[in-house]
């Protein structure tokens, strides 16, 4: 089994929701078994407490904010006339021919693409590289992003497709093959930016960070307020995103890719 397939299978299983559900199910089984009822009760309590805490802003914001704040948003364009490329990393899509191109893209992909187009308009000498391989069907994410960019008004001659990559490491390698040693602006989600920058720098490139798709707002530590303990499903997703990035960086360092 390839590393990519193994990563896609194991990664989601160690996030809060499946872990808490697994503990809850084991606890229920122990309650029915009769001999380990006390252990079963403890597992159920821990699983419910873990699920509750994972759904609160206090936990999710504390995990994802350090990733999002590592690189500031790109707001100043002085001193960037030499940049030739704006690279937009895909953030996922649903391959459905019955939908328009923009409807097939996940929200993170749309945010990244809009930011890339904004920068491209500010630096008209650049070309827009959209990067992403096929999700589940035959159409690559790069093709869908290019179609969306064209709908928004970007000249198709200014769009370059990288449409075979499977993950961020692939994207760094394949983009390097396209641009060589040219300067580039790298556009991706703020939480994904630290790992992306590390992978691109490992290939000898000099990326300029342009983070977008922020999940948190504001600066500093999360304050201890009652509202930060109101549960919400999106906070579980934020924790999953943060864990994916932290684990990816650890794994990348272990393999010498970062």
N, C-alpha and C positions, 0 to 999 in steps of 0.2 A: 504494500500500500504506500502511495507517494506521500511525501511530507504535506503537500497541499491538502489532500483528501483527509489525512489524519488530523491536521489542524482544524479543518472545518467540522469534523465529527466531535473531537474532544473538547475544543474551545467552548462551545455553547453549553456543554454539560457541567462545567465548573463555575457557572455564573449563579447568582443568588436564587433565582426562581427554581431551576431544576434541583439544586442542592436542597433547598428548603422543602420542596415537594417530596423528594426522595426520603428525607428524614421523617416527614409527616407520615408517609406510607409505611415506612418501617415501624414507626411508633404504633400505628393502628394494628399492624400485624402482631406486634408484641402484646398489645392489649388483648387481642383475640387468643393468642397462644396460652395465656394464663400464667406461665412461669416467669415472665419478664414484664409484668405489668408496670412495675415502677420505672423500669428503663423506658418502656413505651411512653409513659406519661411525660418523662423528662424530654424525650425526643420530640414529642408533639409540642411541648411548651417552647423548646428551643427553636423549632422550625417556625412557629407562629411569630415568635419574637424577632427572629432573623428576617422573616418576610416583611414584618411591619417596619423595622428599622431600614431595610433596603428600599422601602417605598417612600422614605421621608427626604425632604430637601437637605436636611442637615448632613446626612451620610453621602448622598449622591453628589452634592455640590462640593463637599470637602474632597472627594476623590477626583472629580473631573476638572475642577478649577485650576489646579497646578499645571495641568497639561495645556489648558487653554490660554494661560497667561505667560507661557514661556516666550512666545513671539508676539509682538504687537501687530495690530492691523496695519496694512499698508495704506497710508494716507498721504504721504509726501512722495512726489515723483521727480523732484529735482535730483540731478545726478544719475538718472537712469536712461539717458538716451542711447547708451550702448547695448541695452538689453534687446535681444532679438526674439525671444520666445516667452510666451505665457503658457505654462503647463498646468492643465486642469486635470486632477485625478478623479476618476469616477467614484461615486459613492453608492452604487447599486441601482438596479433597474428591474422592472417587470417586463419580460418580453411578451408583448401582446400586440399583434398586428391590427387588432380592432381599435387600438388607442392611438391618439396622436403621439408624436415623438415626446413632447414635453410631459404628457400624462404617464408615459412609461417610466420616466425617471423618478427615483426616490427623492424625498425632500432634500436630503444632503447633496445629492448630485445637482439638483436645481440651484441650490445656494452656491455651490462651488462654481457652476457654470456662469451664473449671473455675475459673480465676483470676477471671474476670468474675463468676461466680456467688458465689464467696467474698466478693468485695467488695460485691456487691449484698446479700447477707445481712447484712453488717456495717453497711451503710447502707440500711436498709429504705425510706427515702424515695425512693430512686433507681429509675429504670427501666433495663432492660437493652436496649441497642441491639446487635443482631447484624448485622454488615455483610459482605456478600459476594454477588457476582452468580453467574450460572450458570457451571459449569465446562465441561462438554462436552455435557450434556443440557439438559433444560428446567427442572430443579429448581435453584433458587439455593442457594448455600451458606448464606445467611441462613436459609432455610427449614429446612435440615437442622440447623443449630445451634439454631434455635428448638425444633425437635422434640426434640433431645437435652436441652436445658435443661428442657423440660416433663417428660421422663422422669425427670430428676434431682429434680424437685419444684418448679421455678420456676413461679409462677402465670403463665399465658399472657397475662393482662391486663397484666402488668408487662414484657412483651417487645415491643420495637418492631423491625420488620424494615427493613433497607435492602438491597434485593435486586437492584439493577441495576448496581452498580459493577463495573469490570473490573480496577482496580488501586488502589493506595493513594491516588493523587492523586484518583481518582474518589471514593473513600470519604470523603476530607476534604471535598470539595465537597458531596456528597450528605448527609453527616451535618450539615454546617453548615445546610443547608436544613431539616433536621428540628428541630434544637435552638436555632437562632438564636444568641443571645449567652449562653446558659446555661453554667455551669461543667460540666466533664465530666472523668471519669477514663478514660484511654485505656489499653486492654489489648492488648498484642501481644507477640510474641517479643522477647526482650531485644536480639538483634542487629538487629531490625527497628525498634526503638524510636527511635533517633536520626533516621532519615529520616521516620518517621511523625510525630514531634513537630514536625519542621520543616515538613512539609506542612500539618499542622493549624494551626500558628501562622500560616502564610502566609495562611490563610483568616480570620484575625482571631479565632480561638478561643483559649481559655486551658486547654489540656489539662494534666491531672495524670498523670504517667507511672506506669504499673503494669506493669513488665516481667515476663515469665514465660518458660517454655520455654528455660531456660538450657542451653547446650551445654558450658560450662566452669564450673569451680568454683574457689574460692580467689581470692586477691588477688596483685598484684605481677607481676613478670616470670616467664616460663617458665624454669625451671632447666635447666641443661645436664646431663641425666641420661640414661643409656643407655636407660631405659624410654621416654623421649620420642622415640626413633628406631625404635620398634617400629611397623611399618606396620599400617594398618587402613582399610577402605573408608569408614568413617564420617567420617574426617578429610578425605577428598576432598570429601565432601558439605559439611562445615563450611567449607572454603575456597570452594566454589561459593556458599554462602550469604553469606559475607563479601564476596566479589567483587561479587555481585549488589547488595549494599547500597552499597558504595563507588562502583560505577559509577552506581547510581541517584542517589546524592547529587551526583556530578559532573554528570550529565546534567540533574538538576533545577536546579542552580545555573546551568548554561549556558542553560537555557530560562527562567530567572527564576521558577521555581515553588517554589524553596526560598530 
